[in-house]
Each structure stands twice: as structure tokens, then as C-alpha cells.
Amino acid sequence: MIRVLLVDDQPLLRSGFRALLDLEDDIEVVGEAADGEEGLALVREHRPDVAIIDIRMPRLDGIEATRRIAADPALSGVHVVILTNYGLDEYVLDALRAGAAGFLVKDVVPDDFLYAVRVAARGDALLAPSITRRLIDRFVTTHAPRPDGVRLLERLTNREREAVTLVARGLSNDEIAAHMVISSLTAKTHVNRAMTKLSTRDRAQLVVVAYESGLVSPRTP
């Protein structure tokens, strides 16, 4: 059972998302919050698999709430999905850097919303909607590469670098395995080792590092 927490200051939006999630046999909504402080308290209380958090809220915004969740070892199993009104919100990349697993626009269609919740819960891939890649392409390229990017990449083996490049292109472990002609387990091992060496919390952060370090760019085929 996937346990979900909803954090948004718009009651009607929370009610709509909850009604949609309650129809699914494999998803349970464990709580709702109207602001970031309340949401953070409920995350600590319930430790959901997925916390869906609005990026702009009173008392504590979604970015800071995400940062605090990511910094707490006891909440390592919580995957944050950021909600935004605009697909190219300037703060979304900050949320990904803070530790969010991905993001959704508030007018997302139901099938994409449910798919995103399931993907985030298993921590298998960056959220599927294509707008996620478009946002990363747009905002990462407006920031200069990290000065320590080359040194970061030196921590990786050639195969790990290849796996990270494929993660940044949006491939799942199974797709990476097919591309590299290895088993899915080996692909997962390469990705997990890269995450450890680069000190990233999940695949979303791994993608950000891949762009910021210069390993990949929006023009990477």
C-alpha cells in the first residue's frame, strides 16, 4: 500500500486529489495539511511513502519543507513531489536540489497524477511527464556548471557515468540495462553506486548533478 500525504493551502485542490487517490486500491491518503509547518509535522508523524507538497504556502514553503525532510535520516523513505501552478516555475529546480523526487503542475490529468505517485513511491525514476525534462533543460542551462563538477565525475567509473547519463535522459533501470546490455540488477547497482558517490538522495537529484557537472546537456542525444 502506497501511503500519501497531501500538503496544500487550497482545500478544494486537496479534496480533489484525495477523491482521486481514494479510488485506488493500492493507495492510502494518511493525512492532509494546509501549510508547510503542519505538513512537516504530519510527515514526521506518519512517514508517508509520498508527500505531495505545494511549492508556495504560508508559514513554511515547499522548498524549505522539502529541504528539512531530505536532511532528516529518519525520513529517508519519504519521496517529495512538488506541486506548482506553472510548469516552468523558477523555484522548481531549487526544490529538486533540495531533495524533491520531482514535480507536477496542478492541472495535471488524473492518469499522469496517479502514475507520478506510483513512480515516486518506488523511487525508480524521475517523474514521467515530459515537462519535467523541459524544466531541467531550461533552468539548469541558466546556471554555470559547478566548479567542482569535474572532480565529482572523477568519483565515477566509466560504466557509472554511462548509467548516470541514461538516467538524465529519463531511462528506467530496465531501459538502462537494455541500452548497456547488462542485467537490470547491474544497472540498478551502477545507479545506486553513482548516487552514493555523488551524495544524491534520489534519481531526481542525480539528474540535476548530471546537468550541473556538465556530464549531460539539453543537447545530449
C-alpha positions as a Python dict, from the first residue, in 0.01 Angstrom:
ca = {
    (1, 'M'): (0, 0, 0),
    (2, 'I'): (135, 343, -101),
    (3, 'R'): (84, 594, 180),
    (4, 'V'): (37, 954, 62),
    (5, 'L'): (28, 1288, 245),
    (6, 'L'): (-127, 1597, 81),
    (7, 'V'): (6, 1943, 171),
    (8, 'D'): (-158, 2242, 1),
    (9, 'D'): (-330, 2558, 125),
    (10, 'Q'): (-620, 2515, -119),
    (11, 'P'): (-886, 2290, 38),
    (12, 'L'): (-1065, 2230, -292),
    (13, 'L'): (-746, 2106, -458),
    (14, 'R'): (-666, 1875, -166),
    (15, 'S'): (-1019, 1736, -177),
    (16, 'G'): (-992, 1669, -549),
    (17, 'F'): (-661, 1489, -519),
    (18, 'R'): (-786, 1290, -220),
    (19, 'A'): (-1101, 1182, -401),
    (20, 'L'): (-889, 1061, -692),
    (21, 'L'): (-643, 873, -470),
    (22, 'D'): (-916, 717, -257),
    (23, 'L'): (-1047, 535, -566),
    (24, 'E'): (-720, 340, -598),
    (25, 'D'): (-685, 6, -419),
    (26, 'D'): (-310, 41, -373),
    (27, 'I'): (-303, 399, -239),
    (28, 'E'): (-400, 535, 102),
    (29, 'V'): (-413, 905, 199),
    (30, 'V'): (-278, 923, 553),
    (31, 'G'): (-332, 1293, 611),
    (32, 'E'): (-377, 1647, 481),
    (33, 'A'): (-219, 1978, 580),
    (34, 'A'): (-289, 2339, 485),
    (35, 'D'): (60, 2482, 537),
    (36, 'G'): (423, 2376, 542),
    (37, 'E'): (470, 2364, 917),
    (38, 'E'): (166, 2140, 965),
    (39, 'G'): (273, 1931, 669),
    (40, 'L'): (623, 1878, 809),
    (41, 'A'): (477, 1771, 1142),
    (42, 'L'): (249, 1519, 969),
    (43, 'V'): (537, 1385, 760),
    (44, 'R'): (729, 1318, 1081),
    (45, 'E'): (423, 1158, 1238),
    (46, 'H'): (310, 936, 950),
    (47, 'R'): (630, 893, 744),
    (48, 'P'): (437, 851, 417),
    (49, 'D'): (587, 698, 105),
    (50, 'V'): (496, 1010, -92),
    (51, 'A'): (441, 1367, 32),
    (52, 'I'): (274, 1588, -228),
    (53, 'I'): (366, 1944, -128),
    (54, 'D'): (268, 2281, -277),
    (55, 'I'): (570, 2492, -361),
    (56, 'R'): (419, 2814, -219),
    (57, 'M'): (243, 2802, 115),
    (58, 'P'): (207, 3009, 432),
    (59, 'R'): (435, 2960, 734),
    (60, 'L'): (678, 2727, 553),
    (61, 'D'): (714, 2697, 176),
    (62, 'G'): (750, 2373, -13),
    (63, 'I'): (1121, 2416, -81),
    (64, 'E'): (1216, 2457, 283),
    (65, 'A'): (981, 2176, 387),
    (66, 'T'): (1148, 1951, 128),
    (67, 'R'): (1495, 2053, 247),
    (68, 'R'): (1408, 1962, 607),
    (69, 'I'): (1261, 1628, 504),
    (70, 'A'): (1567, 1543, 296),
    (71, 'A'): (1800, 1640, 581),
    (72, 'D'): (1632, 1407, 832),
    (73, 'P'): (1771, 1049, 814),
    (74, 'A'): (1454, 923, 978),
    (75, 'L'): (1256, 1044, 675),
    (76, 'S'): (1479, 889, 409),
    (77, 'G'): (1189, 680, 281),
    (78, 'V'): (969, 985, 213),
    (79, 'H'): (960, 1092, -153),
    (80, 'V'): (851, 1452, -204),
    (81, 'V'): (654, 1556, -511),
    (82, 'I'): (627, 1932, -552),
    (83, 'L'): (306, 2093, -678),
    (84, 'T'): (323, 2413, -884),
    (85, 'N'): (81, 2629, -1080),
    (86, 'Y'): (322, 2671, -1367),
    (87, 'G'): (519, 2404, -1546),
    (88, 'L'): (830, 2621, -1564),
    (89, 'D'): (815, 2775, -1216),
    (90, 'E'): (1153, 2929, -1134),
    (91, 'Y'): (1155, 2766, -792),
    (92, 'V'): (1106, 2407, -905),
    (93, 'L'): (1474, 2345, -974),
    (94, 'D'): (1550, 2472, -623),
    (95, 'A'): (1303, 2214, -494),
    (96, 'L'): (1476, 1937, -690),
    (97, 'R'): (1810, 2050, -549),
    (98, 'A'): (1656, 2048, -202),
    (99, 'G'): (1565, 1683, -241),
    (100, 'A'): (1229, 1660, -419),
    (101, 'A'): (1174, 1349, -629),
    (102, 'G'): (1002, 1554, -899),
    (103, 'F'): (709, 1785, -955),
    (104, 'L'): (362, 1812, -1101),
    (105, 'V'): (158, 2103, -1231),
    (106, 'K'): (-172, 2144, -1051),
    (107, 'D'): (-379, 2091, -1365),
    (108, 'V'): (-221, 1752, -1427),
    (109, 'V'): (-455, 1496, -1581),
    (110, 'P'): (-565, 1216, -1344),
    (111, 'D'): (-374, 935, -1517),
    (112, 'D'): (-46, 1130, -1503),
    (113, 'F'): (-107, 1220, -1140),
    (114, 'L'): (-162, 860, -1036),
    (115, 'Y'): (132, 739, -1242),
    (116, 'A'): (357, 1001, -1082),
    (117, 'V'): (254, 896, -731),
    (118, 'R'): (340, 533, -805),
    (119, 'V'): (671, 620, -971),
    (120, 'A'): (772, 847, -683),
    (121, 'A'): (676, 582, -428),
    (122, 'R'): (909, 323, -574),
    (123, 'G'): (1189, 576, -630),
    (124, 'D'): (1261, 418, -966),
    (125, 'A'): (1275, 717, -1198),
    (126, 'L'): (1231, 1089, -1234),
    (127, 'L'): (865, 1172, -1280),
    (128, 'A'): (747, 1083, -1625),
    (129, 'P'): (562, 1391, -1756),
    (130, 'S'): (777, 1542, -2028),
    (131, 'I'): (755, 1887, -1877),
    (132, 'T'): (995, 1775, -1603),
    (133, 'R'): (1278, 1733, -1853),
    (134, 'R'): (1186, 2062, -2017),
    (135, 'L'): (1212, 2246, -1689),
    (136, 'I'): (1551, 2096, -1606),
    (137, 'D'): (1674, 2175, -1956),
    (138, 'R'): (1566, 2537, -1921),
    (139, 'F'): (1683, 2618, -1573),
    (140, 'V'): (2000, 2414, -1541),
    (141, 'T'): (2136, 2579, -1854),
    (142, 'T'): (2088, 2923, -1697),
    (143, 'H'): (2328, 2828, -1418),
    (144, 'A'): (2703, 2797, -1465),
    (145, 'P'): (2843, 2443, -1424),
    (146, 'R'): (2957, 2364, -1073),
    (147, 'P'): (3329, 2439, -1030),
    (148, 'D'): (3374, 2102, -865),
    (149, 'G'): (3183, 1920, -1141),
    (150, 'V'): (3486, 1751, -1297),
    (151, 'R'): (3612, 1634, -958),
    (152, 'L'): (3268, 1494, -880),
    (153, 'L'): (3266, 1294, -1201),
    (154, 'E'): (3612, 1154, -1126),
    (155, 'R'): (3448, 956, -848),
    (156, 'L'): (3255, 751, -1103),
    (157, 'T'): (3366, 457, -1314),
    (158, 'N'): (3305, 477, -1687),
    (159, 'R'): (3005, 247, -1657),
    (160, 'E'): (2860, 452, -1374),
    (161, 'R'): (2897, 766, -1583),
    (162, 'E'): (2717, 598, -1869),
    (163, 'A'): (2437, 492, -1636),
    (164, 'V'): (2402, 845, -1496),
    (165, 'T'): (2384, 986, -1848),
    (166, 'L'): (2100, 749, -1926),
    (167, 'V'): (1920, 836, -1603),
    (168, 'A'): (1942, 1203, -1703),
    (169, 'R'): (1782, 1113, -2036),
    (170, 'G'): (1486, 972, -1842),
    (171, 'L'): (1551, 599, -1880),
    (172, 'S'): (1436, 347, -1621),
    (173, 'N'): (1666, 77, -1484),
    (174, 'D'): (1526, -177, -1730),
    (175, 'E'): (1585, 60, -2021),
    (176, 'I'): (1936, 136, -1898),
    (177, 'A'): (2004, -236, -1878),
    (178, 'A'): (1889, -289, -2237),
    (179, 'H'): (2096, 4, -2362),
    (180, 'M'): (2413, -106, -2179),
    (181, 'V'): (2349, -478, -2245),
    (182, 'I'): (2361, -570, -1878),
    (183, 'S'): (2109, -709, -1630),
    (184, 'S'): (1855, -485, -1459),
    (185, 'L'): (2019, -564, -1125),
    (186, 'T'): (2358, -450, -1254),
    (187, 'A'): (2203, -133, -1394),
    (188, 'K'): (2044, -60, -1058),
    (189, 'T'): (2379, -123, -888),
    (190, 'H'): (2555, 126, -1117),
    (191, 'V'): (2289, 389, -1048),
    (192, 'N'): (2289, 332, -672),
    (193, 'R'): (2669, 349, -653),
    (194, 'A'): (2667, 673, -850),
    (195, 'M'): (2407, 819, -615),
    (196, 'T'): (2622, 726, -317),
    (197, 'K'): (2943, 865, -467),
    (198, 'L'): (2774, 1190, -570),
    (199, 'S'): (2587, 1222, -238),
    (200, 'T'): (2247, 1243, -404),
    (201, 'R'): (1929, 1143, -225),
    (202, 'D'): (1744, 1004, -526),
    (203, 'R'): (1738, 991, -904),
    (204, 'A'): (1595, 1341, -938),
    (205, 'Q'): (1897, 1488, -763),
    (206, 'L'): (2122, 1264, -969),
    (207, 'V'): (1979, 1422, -1285),
    (208, 'V'): (2044, 1773, -1151),
    (209, 'V'): (2406, 1684, -1072),
    (210, 'A'): (2447, 1529, -1417),
    (211, 'Y'): (2345, 1857, -1577),
    (212, 'E'): (2531, 2087, -1337),
    (213, 'S'): (2853, 1891, -1369),
    (214, 'G'): (2841, 1910, -1748),
    (215, 'L'): (2810, 1533, -1790),
    (216, 'V'): (2498, 1590, -1997),
    (217, 'S'): (2326, 1892, -2150),
    (218, 'P'): (1991, 1958, -2317),
    (219, 'R'): (2165, 1878, -2644),
    (220, 'T'): (2281, 1533, -2530),
    (221, 'P'): (2118, 1285, -2771),
}
